[in-house]
Amino acid sequence: MHSIAYSSSSSRNRNLMIGAVCAVVLFLLVLNQNSLGDGSLSGGGYGGSSKGLSTSQEQLINNLVKSEVENALLSHMPKNTNSKKTSDNGLQVAELSESKRMRILVTGGAGFVGSHLVDRLMMAGHEVIVLDNFFTGRKKNVMHWVNHPNFQLISHDVVEPIMLEVDQIYHLACPASPPHYQYNPVKTIKTSTMGTLNMLGLAKRVKARILLTSTSEVYGDPEVHPQPETYWGNVNPIGPRACYDEGKRVAETMMYAYQKQSKVDVRVARIFNTFGPRMHPNDGRVVSNFIIQALQDKDITIYGNGEQTRSFQYVSDLVEGLIRLMNGDYDQPTNIGNPDEYTVNDFSKYIKELTKSSSVIKHLEATADDPRKRKPDISVAKRELGWEPKVDVKTGLAKTIEYFAGVLDEGGEIVPTGPDATKPKGGY
Ligand SMILES: O=C(O)[C@H]1O[C@H](OP(=O)(O)OP(=O)(O)OC[C@H]2O[C@@H](n3ccc(=O)[nH]c3=O)[C@H](O)[C@@H]2O)[C@H](O)[C@@H](O)[C@@H]1O
């Protein structure tokens, strides 16, 4: 809304005049609105010929619509929330009224999961601010929004505080692939601890709701199977995975401490193994590694005997779960995953079959503290969010294989990341 300053000597007369103009405008608006039938004031409602109004009335409206007073009035009128506008990138963006449009911060928004979440929030018509330090995130994942007026990309590390005005915070920032989070374990710990503290401080200051993307790794090498949220986990506090697992565990602790002590509105999602397009080609996790290896007919590398299990969810299901959790009333930790469970051995054969690959399946040494089994109990998400996965693993894999085939076509050979700690390679 525009603020207009008036000098004290003429303010009374001006206010009277504005009052009169407002009354005329309102009267004409109501006339015009009635004649349009659906009460819509959005889009081209003023542009076309409105039945029931004389040309002079229409002319007057067209002139007045440009005035400051009229703009101020319009900003308070309900807009048609169903209308959509095609943005420059060809995606349909809903036009939300001021009262429904939120300013949403996504930390780690240029990463694999973050960028898919950003797509959904942008298309829903919200203003989105992405914070990313581009350690594993890539500009190309959000490049298609860069010129959109609702979008802002900030290169920033959450370890440093930042002042922003937002309504909701999706706090995703943290490397999630074992070789990447083990590359600089101290930094991974700082990201989960100082980063989450900074975001909680921001949430407290601006009274924003904050959602932390925690992980199935808080259950460690679980002794309960499948894992419900009530299970406290089995984590080695000094092992190579601890920087991530314990970092996320203390991040959860901080979320509920801020809720209790400072009344911050918190949500915690425990995400299970997720895959889909935009995974980093050098991510090093099992889905991207096996697909990249199979598509290039290279050896498929299984760590250990391959009898360990994982349950895989497609990224669009995860994003739906996160949005429901953020916007619902349930504030306790919630598993978001697909219970479709595979041994790594079976999964390697499955990928080989789907890609019609001639790769050889090869067993390497087991990695330290690798959880032996993992499968989410999703009864809480079903009950509290009305959520369950919709995309089966086969369909999701087909989309992901297509994506990586495209990446290979464009960029040539990809050398998959092995089990050792490493920095993400590749372009931004
Ligand atoms: O994908 C995820 O969402 C999860 O990925 C990792 O957890 P992890 O289950 O160890 O993920 P992967 O690295 O994909 O490993 C899955 C299994 O495949 C095996 N693997 C992985 C890569 C490979 O080339 N070969 C192979 O046999 C691993 O040893 C492990 O048993 C992260 O630690 C989690 O935070 C994250 O939520």
The ligand as a Gaussian input file, in Angstrom:
#p B3LYP/6-31G(d) Opt

LIG

0 1
 O       18.671000     -40.900000       0.789000
 C       18.325000     -40.406000       1.857000
 O       17.321000     -39.802000       1.916000
 C       19.194000     -40.581000       3.081000
 O       20.514000     -40.832000       2.603000
 C       21.479000     -41.145000       3.555000
 O       21.228000     -42.364000       4.135000
 P       21.591000     -43.758000       3.440000
 O       20.414000     -44.616000       3.622000
 O       22.878000     -44.267000       3.942000
 O       21.714000     -43.437000       1.876000
 P       22.573000     -44.039000       0.704000
 O       23.948000     -43.472000       0.675000
 O       21.744000     -43.903000      -0.492000
 O       22.779000     -45.585000       1.068000
 C       21.718000     -46.511000       1.054000
 C       22.315000     -47.902000       1.107000
 O       22.921000     -48.188000      -0.136000
 C       24.277000     -48.516000       0.029000
 N       25.024000     -48.030000      -1.144000
 C       25.096000     -46.705000      -1.443000
 C       25.742000     -46.264000      -2.562000
 C       26.357000     -47.181000      -3.390000
 O       26.992000     -46.864000      -4.434000
 N       26.283000     -48.488000      -3.056000
 C       25.637000     -48.937000      -1.965000
 O       25.589000     -50.157000      -1.723000
 C       24.702000     -47.923000       1.342000
 O       25.784000     -48.610000       1.906000
 C       23.415000     -48.040000       2.144000
 O       23.339000     -49.292000       2.732000
 C       21.487000     -39.960000       4.516000
 O       22.356000     -40.182000       5.562000
 C       20.134000     -39.601000       5.029000
 O       20.155000     -38.459000       5.782000
 C       19.208000     -39.363000       3.945000
 O       17.938000     -39.082000       4.486000

